[in-house]
Amino acid sequence: MSYKHFTRDDRVRLAVLIRTGTERKEIGRILNKDPISIWREIKKGNKNGKYVPSLARRKAKERKTHRRKKIETNEWLKRYITLHLKKWYWLPEQIAGRLRRKGIIICHETIYSYIIRHKHLKKYLRCQKGKYRRRHGTVLREKAREYGKKRWIGERPEIINERQRIGDWEGDTMIGGERTKRILTHVERFSCYLLANILHVVSAEIVVQKTIESFNKIPKRKKQSITYDNGTEFSAHEMIEKKTKATVYFANPYHSWERGTNENTNGLLRQFFPKKSSFATVTQEQVNKVVKLLNHRPRKKLNYLTPYEVFHCTSF
């Protein structure tokens, strides 16, 4: 398993997995991390027996800053690196390897960073084109790897595309005027039945929590799949899939029509929560009232039955 630093999203997803009681081995599989790395990360972010993502991130940043100062605070090390770079044109890897034989552990990337910060040393490097780049791949390749972890809409079985059953959902968030608060919506494709939650704080962790709360009230046979937008708020989709037992798919980027039922229902919600209006004072009770109204409104596409009647009274 290749090593990769924890990102902000990784830490949020880790917090969700810990809160839901997932075993460390399973967490490692979901996050593609070694269980030892998971243990170290939990220890780093531990506060009163609880994992805090922001604390872990701050400690990681402090550790990185300390590493950067490792050379600046050691006069002998500075002289050694400068001498072997300027006089013998040694590469940072060669300097780091030689120092390791002396019992001094320092990463060649730390030496590269030191050289980049002191521009007068840069001319002694073999390659002077630009800033040193790690060899784990380009940004495009990194994005491709992230995309590879998702299950895309093209993989959905035809029964979902043809709306032949109840239990296939579409999900998205409606943005408030302040842009920091949203309404999370899930709409069933066959019946247009709506679930909605106000999000006064938007994060992957909160989205997982609200989704699980909503779907726990739904019978197992009526939660077969969920198709999401590509927002970062759905980055913990593995946890949603595990807890709801619904297979999660993602629409293609900038293809909102692939979640047409959801987009149309969000448009109906906008009658009560207009664009650019503030969601700061909106309560869950207000959202529930609007959801009840829409779920009991007859729809032409349902032969003038209501979404509630079709979802709860139709046997599938």
C-alpha positions in Angstrom: 0.0 0.0 0.0 1.6 3.3 -1.1 2.0 6.0 1.5 0.1 9.3 1.2 -0.4 12.1 3.7 -3.9 12.6 5.2 -5.9 15.3 3.5 -8.6 17.5 5.0 -11.3 15.2 3.5 -9.5 12.1 4.8 -9.6 13.5 8.3 -13.3 14.3 8.0 -14.1 10.9 6.7 -12.0 9.3 9.5 -14.0 11.2 12.1 -17.3 10.0 10.6 -16.0 6.4 10.5 -14.8 6.5 14.2 -18.1 8.0 15.3 -20.1 5.2 13.7 -18.0 2.5 15.4 -16.2 1.2 12.3 -13.2 -1.1 13.0 -9.8 0.2 12.3 -9.0 -2.4 9.7 -12.2 -1.5 7.8 -11.3 2.2 8.1 -7.9 1.5 6.5 -9.6 -0.3 3.6 -12.1 2.6 3.0 -9.4 5.3 3.2 -6.7 3.2 1.5 -4.4 3.7 4.5 -2.3 1.3 6.6 -4.0 0.5 10.0 -0.8 1.8 11.7 -1.2 5.2 9.9 -4.8 5.3 11.1 -3.7 4.6 14.7 -1.0 7.4 14.5 -3.6 9.9 13.0 -6.1 9.1 15.7 -3.4 9.6 18.4 -2.4 12.9 16.8 -5.9 14.3 16.8 -6.9 12.9 20.2 -8.6 15.3 22.6 -10.3 14.0 25.7 -10.6 10.6 24.1 -12.3 12.0 20.9 -10.7 12.4 17.5 -10.7 16.0 16.3 -9.8 16.5 12.6 -8.8 20.2 13.1 -6.4 19.3 15.9 -4.8 16.6 13.8 -4.4 19.0 10.9 -2.8 21.7 13.1 -0.3 19.2 14.6 0.6 17.9 11.2 1.2 21.5 10.0 3.4 22.2 13.1 5.4 19.0 12.4 6.0 20.0 8.8 7.1 23.5 9.8 9.5 22.0 12.4 11.0 19.8 9.6 11.5 22.8 7.4 13.5 24.5 10.2 15.7 21.4 10.8 18.4 22.6 8.5 18.2 26.4 9.4 18.7 25.7 13.1 21.8 23.5 12.6 24.9 25.4 11.4 27.0 22.2 10.8 24.2 20.7 8.7 23.9 24.0 6.6 27.7 24.0 6.0 27.7 20.3 5.1 24.9 20.7 2.5 26.3 23.9 1.0 29.8 22.5 0.7 28.8 19.2 -1.0 26.3 21.0 -3.2 28.6 23.9 -4.4 32.0 22.1 -4.4 31.1 18.6 -5.6 27.6 19.2 -7.1 26.1 16.3 -5.1 22.4 15.8 -5.5 20.1 16.1 -2.5 19.5 12.3 -2.6 23.3 11.7 -2.4 23.7 14.2 0.5 20.8 12.7 2.4 22.2 9.2 1.8 25.6 10.1 3.0 24.2 11.8 6.1 22.2 8.7 6.9 25.5 6.7 7.0 26.6 9.1 9.7 23.4 8.4 11.6 21.8 11.7 10.7 18.3 11.1 9.3 17.1 13.8 6.9 14.8 13.5 3.9 16.2 14.5 0.5 12.9 16.5 -0.1 13.7 18.6 3.0 17.1 19.4 1.4 15.3 20.3 -1.9 13.0 22.6 0.0 15.9 24.3 1.7 17.6 24.9 -1.6 14.4 26.3 -3.2 14.1 28.7 -0.3 17.7 29.8 -0.7 17.7 30.7 -4.4 21.4 31.3 -4.7 21.9 27.5 -4.2 19.5 26.5 -6.9 22.0 27.0 -9.7 24.0 24.1 -8.4 21.2 21.6 -9.0 21.4 19.5 -12.1 17.8 20.5 -13.2 16.9 24.2 -12.7 13.7 24.4 -14.7 11.4 24.9 -11.8 10.3 23.9 -8.4 11.0 20.3 -7.4 8.0 18.1 -7.8 7.4 14.8 -6.1 7.2 11.7 -8.3 3.8 10.5 -7.3 2.1 11.8 -10.4 0.6 15.0 -11.9 -2.5 16.8 -10.6 -4.4 15.3 -13.5 -3.4 11.8 -12.5 -4.2 12.5 -8.9 -7.7 13.6 -9.9 -8.1 10.5 -12.1 -7.3 8.3 -9.1 -9.9 10.1 -7.0 -12.5 9.7 -9.8 -11.6 6.0 -9.9 -12.8 5.5 -6.3 -16.4 6.6 -7.3 -19.1 4.5 -9.0 -20.3 6.5 -11.9 -23.8 6.9 -13.4 -22.9 4.9 -16.5 -22.5 1.8 -14.3 -26.2 2.0 -13.1 -28.3 -1.0 -14.1 -31.2 -0.4 -16.6 -33.9 -0.9 -13.9 -32.7 2.4 -12.3 -32.6 4.3 -15.6 -36.1 3.1 -16.6 -37.7 3.9 -13.2 -39.2 0.5 -12.8 -39.2 0.3 -9.0 -39.3 2.4 -5.8 -36.0 2.8 -4.0 -33.7 4.7 -6.3 -32.9 8.2 -5.0 -31.1 11.3 -6.2 -29.3 13.7 -3.8 -28.0 17.2 -3.8 -27.8 20.4 -1.7 -29.6 23.7 -2.2 -27.3 26.7 -1.4 -28.6 29.6 0.7 -27.9 33.3 0.1 -24.9 33.3 2.6 -23.5 30.2 0.7 -22.4 28.6 4.0 -25.8 27.1 4.8 -27.7 24.6 2.7 -30.7 22.3 2.5 -29.8 18.6 1.8 -32.4 17.0 -0.4 -33.0 13.3 -1.4 -35.8 12.6 -4.0 -37.1 9.1 -4.9 -37.0 8.8 -8.7 -40.3 6.8 -9.2 -42.6 8.5 -6.7 -40.9 11.9 -6.4 -41.0 11.4 -2.6 -38.9 14.1 -0.9 -36.6 14.0 2.2 -34.9 17.3 3.2 -32.6 18.5 6.0 -31.4 22.0 6.9 -27.6 22.2 7.1 -26.4 25.1 9.2 -22.9 23.7 9.0 -21.9 22.0 5.7 -19.4 19.1 5.9 -19.1 15.6 4.7 -19.5 14.4 8.3 -22.8 16.3 8.8 -24.2 15.1 5.4 -23.5 11.5 6.4 -25.2 12.0 9.8 -28.3 13.6 8.3 -28.6 11.1 5.5 -28.4 8.2 7.9 -31.0 9.7 10.1 -33.4 10.2 7.2 -32.9 6.8 5.6 -33.2 4.9 8.9 -36.9 5.7 8.7 -37.2 4.1 5.2 -37.8 0.4 4.7 -34.8 -1.6 3.4 -36.5 -2.5 0.1 -37.1 1.2 -0.6 -33.5 2.2 -0.5 -31.7 0.6 -3.4 -29.5 3.3 -4.8 -28.6 7.0 -4.5 -27.2 9.2 -7.3 -25.3 12.2 -6.1 -23.9 15.5 -7.5 -20.0 15.8 -7.3 -19.9 18.3 -4.4 -17.3 17.7 -1.7 -20.0 17.4 0.8 -20.6 13.9 -0.6 -16.9 12.8 -0.2 -17.8 10.4 2.6 -20.0 8.4 0.2 -18.5 5.1 1.3 -19.9 5.7 4.8 -23.4 6.5 3.4 -23.3 3.4 1.3 -22.3 1.2 4.2 -24.9 2.6 6.7 -27.9 2.9 4.3 -27.1 -0.3 2.3 -27.9 1.7 -0.8 -25.5 1.6 -3.8 -24.1 5.1 -4.4 -23.5 6.5 -7.9 -22.3 9.9 -9.1 -23.6 11.9 -12.0 -21.0 13.2 -14.5 -19.5 16.7 -13.6 -21.7 19.5 -14.9 -24.5 17.1 -16.1 -27.3 18.3 -13.7 -29.9 16.8 -16.1 -28.7 13.3 -15.1 -30.4 14.0 -11.8 -33.4 15.6 -13.3 -35.9 14.5 -10.7 -33.8 16.1 -8.0 -33.2 19.3 -9.9 -37.0 19.7 -10.6 -37.9 19.1 -6.9 -35.3 21.6 -5.8 -37.0 24.0 -8.1 -40.3 23.4 -6.3 -38.6 24.0 -3.0 -37.3 27.4 -4.3 -40.9 28.7 -4.2 -40.6 28.6 -0.4 -36.8 29.1 -0.1 -36.0 31.5 -3.0 -32.5 31.9 -4.4 -30.2 34.3 -2.5 -32.5 34.2 0.5 -30.8 33.6 3.8 -31.0 30.1 5.4 -29.7 31.3 8.7 -33.1 31.5 10.3 -34.6 28.5 8.6 -35.4 25.7 11.0 -35.9 22.0 10.5 -39.6 22.4 11.4 -40.1 24.9 8.6 -38.3 22.5 6.1 -40.5 19.6 7.4 -43.6 21.6 6.8 -42.7 22.4 3.2 -41.6 18.7 2.6 -45.0 17.5 3.9 -46.8 20.0 1.6 -44.9 18.8 -1.5 -45.2 15.1 -0.7 -49.0 15.5 -0.4 -49.4 17.6 -3.6 -51.0 15.6 -6.6 -48.6 15.2 -9.6 -49.6 14.9 -13.2 -46.8 12.4 -13.9 -48.3 10.2 -11.1 -51.8 10.4 -12.7 -52.7 12.9 -10.0 -51.7 10.7 -7.1 -49.4 12.3 -4.5 -45.8 11.3 -3.9 -46.8 10.1 -0.4 -49.5 7.8 -1.8 -47.2 6.3 -4.4 -44.3 5.8 -2.1 -46.1 4.4 0.9 -49.1 2.7 -0.6 -47.7 1.1 -3.8 -46.3 -2.4 -3.3 -43.0 -3.1 -4.9 
